Amino acid sequence: MRKGQGEYILVVGAAHPDIFADYRKSQEDRVDKPGELKYSIGGTAYNIAVNLGQHHQNVALYTFIRSESLFTDLIINRLEENGVRTDFVQRHDYMPESGFVALRKEGKLVSAVTASGITQVAFDRLHIKSAIKDAAFVVADCNLDEHQLNLIIDIANNLDKKILVSGVSESKAKRIQNNEKNISLFSLNDEETNSLIGKSNYQHSDLCEACSDFNIEQMVVTQGKDGYLVVDQDTVTHHPAPKINNVVSTSGTGDAFLAGICHYLHNNEEIDWERAKNSISEYVSAVIKQEGSTVGATTKDNELSVRDRVNDQIERISGVSDYPWWEKATIVIGVMSAIITIFSFVSGTVSTNDVSNWVEQIISIVFLAS
């Protein structure tokens, strides 16, 4: 860790379930397309943070998730399992459900619908400032709304922290257009670039002009197999794509790409793009060779089992799991005796005095067991 650098990389943005609906080309003319569904956990900020955590970087995610969502505990568990700090993961009672639903033809994204509940949450300036203050630098995604992004960029600038931003999608990339503060790096793909600058076939001069217009120090434009462009206000440099064999899915490639840049930056003062290639290639290669936007993103069969989740919750609430086996047995016997006693009293087979004596005995047993 370099001198004066903060403790962790702070990633700010969305975490939510992803649903991928896959169909074959032969079904594309049908409205109701036979296919397969895959569930996973994603969100640009989540993906970046998990990629970094899996590569043993000190990273924290700042996000909000719905308190009563089916996926809330799963998201938090996944973060912790992958080495991501959850100090700033906050549960919110009233935010809408979040999620990403993608329609893919033979693995390639055709269209998608995203619901970003985090945009309905007001960020507390002092709280987000305290998180940014101790960070090495900040990464934000454009799933955040314009006000939230401007707040984070403003605080990062005031604290002299680098701020990296991910474009996320064509419509969301434009959320930085009214930013008046400095953005250290803006990462986006070809389609997002077209949307940002308002041209379908941009020239290199358009990219340099965009950096100047939107206060961007450097812009990285990914172009799939054609590599990526590194742009500043004066120059555009082309870099080839990493050579990767056995590609399974390109989902999450852009997030892995930016995570690779973050890894390099966390250990160096500035980005040397030639030297950063190894880090970028390592991150992208890990994701692109498997299904899902991060390694292990796709849910396992038992992870969405409602029965297992309910049983776990009951066990946690009751605290039964904290007792040794003999105390559990005592409690179970006591509860069963109470049920039998009440039933017998209602049916008239025992007297009031008998019920009173048995209840006192049961309470004593439970009290001693606790």
C-alpha positions in Angstrom: 0.0 0.0 0.0 1.5 3.3 -1.0 2.2 6.2 1.4 -0.8 8.3 2.3 -3.2 5.8 0.7 -6.5 4.9 2.5 -7.2 1.4 3.9 -9.7 0.1 1.3 -11.2 0.6 -2.1 -14.7 2.0 -1.6 -17.3 0.9 -4.3 -20.6 2.7 -4.3 -23.7 1.6 -6.1 -26.2 -1.2 -6.7 -26.4 -4.8 -5.5 -29.4 -6.9 -6.6 -30.6 -10.2 -8.1 -29.9 -10.9 -11.8 -32.3 -13.0 -13.9 -31.0 -14.3 -17.2 -33.6 -15.7 -19.7 -31.8 -17.6 -22.5 -33.3 -18.8 -25.7 -32.0 -20.2 -29.1 -32.0 -18.3 -32.3 -34.6 -20.6 -33.7 -37.1 -19.2 -31.2 -36.5 -15.5 -31.8 -39.7 -14.9 -33.8 -41.9 -16.2 -31.0 -43.4 -13.9 -28.3 -43.3 -16.7 -25.7 -39.9 -18.2 -26.2 -39.1 -21.6 -24.7 -35.7 -21.3 -22.9 -33.9 -21.5 -19.6 -33.7 -19.2 -16.6 -30.6 -18.6 -14.5 -30.5 -16.6 -11.2 -27.5 -14.9 -9.8 -26.4 -11.9 -7.7 -25.1 -8.8 -9.5 -25.3 -5.1 -9.9 -22.3 -3.2 -11.3 -20.9 -2.1 -7.9 -21.5 -5.5 -6.5 -19.6 -7.1 -9.4 -16.7 -4.8 -9.1 -16.4 -5.3 -5.4 -16.7 -9.1 -5.5 -14.1 -9.3 -8.3 -11.7 -7.3 -6.1 -12.5 -9.3 -3.1 -11.9 -12.6 -4.9 -8.4 -11.2 -5.8 -7.7 -10.5 -2.2 -8.0 -6.7 -2.4 -9.2 -4.7 0.6 -12.6 -3.5 -0.6 -15.8 -2.3 0.9 -19.2 -1.9 -0.7 -21.5 1.1 0.1 -25.0 0.3 -0.9 -28.6 0.0 0.3 -30.7 -3.2 0.0 -34.4 -3.8 0.8 -34.8 -5.2 4.3 -37.5 -7.7 3.6 -36.3 -8.9 0.2 -35.9 -12.6 -0.5 -32.3 -11.8 -1.7 -31.1 -9.6 1.2 -29.4 -12.2 3.3 -28.0 -13.9 0.2 -26.4 -10.7 -1.0 -24.8 -10.0 2.3 -23.6 -13.6 2.7 -22.1 -13.6 -0.8 -20.2 -10.4 -0.1 -18.7 -11.7 3.1 -17.8 -15.1 1.5 -15.9 -13.2 -1.3 -13.9 -11.0 1.1 -15.9 -7.8 0.6 -16.4 -5.6 3.7 -20.1 -5.0 4.5 -19.6 -2.1 7.0 -21.5 0.2 4.7 -24.2 -2.2 3.4 -27.4 -0.8 4.8 -30.9 -2.3 5.0 -33.8 -0.1 4.1 -37.4 -0.8 4.9 -39.1 1.3 2.2 -37.0 1.2 -0.9 -38.5 -0.6 -3.9 -37.3 -4.0 -5.1 -34.2 -4.0 -7.3 -33.1 -6.3 -10.0 -31.8 -6.9 -13.5 -33.8 -9.1 -16.0 -32.0 -9.9 -19.2 -33.1 -11.6 -22.4 -30.3 -13.4 -24.1 -30.1 -15.1 -27.5 -27.6 -17.9 -27.4 -25.7 -16.1 -24.6 -25.7 -12.6 -26.2 -27.7 -9.8 -24.5 -30.7 -8.7 -26.6 -32.6 -6.5 -24.1 -32.9 -6.0 -20.4 -34.9 -4.3 -17.7 -33.3 -2.8 -14.6 -34.9 -1.7 -11.4 -32.5 0.3 -9.3 -34.2 0.8 -5.9 -31.1 2.6 -4.6 -32.0 5.7 -6.5 -35.0 6.1 -4.2 -32.8 6.4 -1.1 -31.4 9.7 0.2 -27.7 9.4 1.0 -26.6 11.0 4.2 -23.7 13.3 3.4 -21.9 12.9 6.6 -22.1 9.1 6.5 -20.9 8.7 2.9 -18.2 11.3 3.6 -16.9 9.2 6.5 -16.7 6.2 4.3 -14.9 8.1 1.5 -12.5 9.7 4.0 -10.8 6.4 4.9 -10.8 5.0 1.4 -7.8 4.7 -1.0 -10.1 5.9 -3.8 -13.8 5.6 -4.8 -15.6 3.7 -7.5 -19.2 4.6 -8.3 -21.7 3.2 -10.8 -24.3 5.0 -12.9 -27.0 2.9 -11.4 -27.0 5.8 -8.9 -29.0 8.8 -9.9 -27.5 12.1 -11.0 -27.8 13.7 -7.5 -26.2 10.8 -5.8 -23.3 10.7 -8.3 -22.7 14.4 -8.0 -22.7 14.1 -4.2 -20.1 11.3 -4.3 -17.9 13.1 -6.9 -18.1 16.3 -4.9 -17.0 14.7 -1.6 -14.2 12.7 -3.3 -12.9 15.9 -4.9 -13.0 17.8 -1.6 -11.1 15.0 0.2 -8.6 14.8 -2.7 -9.6 11.2 -3.5 -9.6 9.7 -7.0 -13.1 8.9 -8.3 -13.7 6.2 -11.0 -17.1 5.9 -12.6 -18.7 3.0 -14.5 -21.2 4.0 -17.3 -23.5 0.8 -16.8 -25.8 1.4 -19.7 -26.6 3.7 -22.6 -29.2 5.8 -20.7 -27.4 5.8 -17.4 -24.0 6.9 -18.8 -25.5 10.3 -19.5 -26.0 10.9 -15.7 -22.5 12.4 -15.5 -23.3 15.1 -18.1 -24.2 17.8 -15.6 -21.2 17.0 -13.3 -19.1 20.0 -12.5 -16.3 18.3 -10.6 -13.4 16.2 -11.6 -13.8 12.5 -12.6 -10.5 10.6 -12.5 -11.7 7.9 -14.9 -14.9 7.1 -16.7 -15.3 3.5 -18.1 -17.9 2.8 -20.7 -18.5 0.7 -23.8 -19.2 1.7 -27.4 -23.0 2.0 -27.1 -22.7 4.0 -23.9 -20.2 6.3 -25.6 -22.5 6.9 -28.5 -25.3 7.9 -26.1 -23.0 10.1 -24.0 -21.7 12.2 -26.9 -24.9 11.9 -29.0 -23.3 10.4 -32.1 -23.6 6.9 -33.6 -20.2 7.0 -35.2 -17.9 9.1 -33.0 -14.4 10.3 -34.0 -11.4 10.4 -31.8 -11.8 14.2 -31.5 -15.3 13.7 -30.2 -13.9 11.6 -27.3 -11.3 14.2 -26.4 -14.0 16.8 -26.5 -16.2 14.8 -24.2 -13.4 14.5 -21.7 -13.2 18.3 -21.7 -16.9 18.9 -21.6 -17.6 16.5 -18.7 -14.5 17.1 -16.6 -13.1 13.7 -17.2 -9.3 13.2 -16.8 -9.3 9.9 -18.6 -12.0 7.9 -20.4 -11.8 4.2 -21.2 -14.0 3.0 -24.1 -14.2 -0.8 -24.3 -14.8 -2.2 -27.8 -15.1 -6.0 -27.2 -12.8 -8.1 -29.3 -11.3 -4.9 -30.8 -9.8 -3.9 -27.5 -10.2 -0.6 -25.8 -9.4 3.1 -26.1 -7.7 5.3 -23.4 -8.7 8.9 -23.9 -7.7 12.2 -22.3 -8.5 15.7 -23.4 -5.7 15.6 -26.0 -4.9 12.0 -27.1 -6.6 8.7 -27.9 -4.5 5.4 -27.5 -5.7 2.0 -28.7 -4.9 -1.2 -26.7 -5.7 -4.7 -27.9 -8.1 -6.9 -26.1 -6.7 -9.6 -23.8 -6.3 -12.9 -25.6 -8.7 -15.3 -23.9 -9.7 -18.8 -25.0 -12.7 -20.9 -24.1 -15.1 -18.0 -23.7 -18.4 -19.1 -22.0 -20.2 -15.7 -21.4 -19.4 -12.1 -21.8 -21.7 -11.0 -19.0 -19.9 -8.8 -16.5 -16.8 -8.3 -18.7 -16.9 -4.5 -18.4 -17.2 -4.7 -14.6 -14.2 -7.2 -14.4 -12.3 -4.8 -16.7 -12.8 -1.9 -14.4 -12.0 -4.0 -11.3 -8.7 -5.0 -13.0 -7.9 -1.3 -13.3 -8.8 -0.7 -9.7 -6.5 -3.5 -8.6 -3.5 -1.9 -10.4 -4.3 1.6 -9.1 -4.6 0.3 -5.5 -0.9 -0.6 -5.6 0.4 2.2 -7.7 0.3 6.0 -7.7 -1.1 6.3 -11.2 -2.2 4.0 -14.0 0.5 2.8 -16.4 -1.7 1.3 -19.1 1.0 -1.0 -20.5 1.8 -2.4 -17.1 -1.9 -2.6 -16.1 -2.6 -5.0 -19.0 -1.7 -8.0 -16.9 -4.2 -7.1 -14.1 -6.9 -6.4 -16.6 -6.4 -9.7 -18.4 -6.4 -11.6 -15.2 -9.7 -10.2 -14.0 -11.5 -10.4 -17.4 -10.2 -14.0 -18.0 -11.6 -15.2 -14.7 -15.1 -14.0 -15.5 -15.4 -14.6 -19.2 -14.6 -18.4 -18.8 -17.6 -19.1 -16.8 -21.4 -18.4 -16.6 -22.4 -15.3 -14.6 -21.1 -11.7 -14.1 -18.7 -12.8 -11.4 -17.0 -16.1 -10.5 -19.7 -18.1 -8.6 -22.4 -15.6 -9.3 -25.1 -18.2 -10.4 -27.1 -19.3 -7.4 -26.8 -22.9 -6.3 -29.9 -25.1 -6.0 -30.3 -24.8 -2.2 -29.6 -21.0 -2.1 -33.2 -20.1 -3.2 -34.9 -22.7 -1.0 -37.6 -20.8 0.9 -38.0 -23.7 3.4 -34.4 -23.7 4.3 -34.3 -19.9 4.7 -37.4 -19.9 6.8 -36.0 -22.7 9.1 -32.8 -20.8 9.4 -34.7 -17.6 10.4 -36.8 -19.5 13.0 -33.7 -21.0 14.5 -32.0 -17.7 14.7 -35.0 -15.9 16.3 -35.7 -18.6 18.8 -32.1 -18.9 19.8 -32.5 -22.7 20.0 -29.2 -23.2 18.2 -27.4 -21.6 21.1 -28.4 -24.4 23.5 -26.7 -27.8 24.0 -28.6 -30.9 22.9 -29.9 -31.8 26.4 -31.4 -28.3 27.0 -33.0 -28.4 23.6 -34.6 -31.7 24.5 -35.9 -30.3 27.8 -37.5 -27.3 26.0 -39.1 -29.5 23.4 -40.6 -31.8 26.1 -41.8 -28.8 28.1 -43.6 -27.3 25.0 -45.1 -30.7 24.1 -46.4 -31.1 27.7 -48.0 -27.7 27.6 -49.8 -28.5 24.4 -51.0 -31.9 25.8 -52.1 -30.2 29.0 -54.1 -27.5 27.3 -55.8 -30.0 25.0 -56.7 -32.2 27.9 -58.2 -29.3 29.8 -60.2 -28.2 26.9 -61.6 -31.7 26.3 -62.5 -32.0 30.0 -60.3 -35.0 30.9 -58.3 -33.2 33.6 -59.2 -30.8 36.5 -58.2 -27.1 36.9 -55.9 -28.0 39.8 -54.1 -30.6 37.7 -53.6 -28.1 34.9 -52.3 -25.5 37.4 -49.8 -28.0 38.8 -48.6 -29.2 35.4 -48.2 -25.6 34.1 -46.1 -24.7 37.2 -43.9 -27.7 36.6 -43.5 -26.9 32.9 -42.5 -23.3 33.7 -39.9 -24.5 36.2 -38.4 -26.9 33.6 -38.2 -24.2 30.9 -36.8 -21.7 33.4 -34.0 -24.0 34.5 -33.2 -24.9 30.9 -32.9 -21.3 30.0 
